Amino acid sequence: MKNKIKVYRAMHDLTQQGLADAIDINRQTILAIEKGRYVPSLDLAFKIARFFGVGVEDIFIYEDPANKPPLK
């Protein structure tokens, strides 16, 4: 899942560690989410959005797998 966490962190002058500390998770989780290697739970997605004062849809971009081209 694509996301704009890095953009929001930059706007708030936050490191991955700073965000992780603020929402009580580890930095590696933030890194994995930013890189698209980990899809956060709905609870965590809301927690991140709430921290930045925006909606979940402002940070996370849902990509419908049905609209993706097949792998070659």
C-alpha positions in Angstrom: 0.0 0.0 0.0 1.4 3.4 -1.0 1.5 6.1 1.6 2.6 9.7 2.4 4.1 9.1 5.8 7.5 10.4 4.8 5.9 13.5 3.4 4.0 14.2 6.6 7.0 13.5 8.7 9.0 16.0 6.7 6.2 18.6 7.0 6.4 18.1 10.8 10.2 17.9 10.9 10.0 14.4 12.4 12.4 11.4 12.1 11.1 7.9 11.8 12.2 7.4 15.4 10.3 10.6 16.5 7.1 9.4 14.9 7.6 5.9 16.3 8.1 7.2 19.8 5.0 9.5 19.5 2.7 6.6 18.6 4.4 4.0 20.7 5.7 1.6 18.0 9.2 0.8 16.8 11.1 2.6 14.1 11.4 -0.5 12.0 7.6 -0.6 11.7 7.6 3.0 10.4 10.3 2.1 7.9 8.5 -1.0 6.7 5.2 0.9 6.2 7.0 3.8 4.4 8.7 1.3 2.0 5.4 -0.6 1.4 6.7 -3.8 2.9 4.1 -3.8 5.7 0.5 -2.9 5.6 -0.5 -1.4 9.0 -3.6 -2.6 10.8 -6.6 -0.3 10.6 -6.0 0.7 14.2 -2.4 1.7 13.5 -3.4 3.5 10.3 -5.9 5.6 12.2 -3.4 6.2 15.0 -0.9 7.6 12.4 -3.5 9.8 10.7 -4.8 11.1 14.0 -1.3 12.0 15.1 -0.9 14.2 12.0 -4.5 15.5 12.3 -5.6 14.2 8.9 -7.8 11.5 7.6 -6.5 8.0 6.8 -7.2 8.6 3.2 -4.9 11.6 3.2 -1.9 9.4 4.2 -2.7 6.0 2.7 -3.4 5.3 -0.9 -5.5 2.3 -1.7 -4.6 0.5 -4.9 -7.2 -1.9 -6.2 -5.4 -5.1 -7.1 -8.0 -5.7 -9.9 -6.7 -2.6 -11.7 -3.1 -3.6 -11.7 -1.5 -5.0 -14.8 -0.4 -8.7 -14.6 3.2 -9.5 -13.9 5.3 -10.6 -16.9 
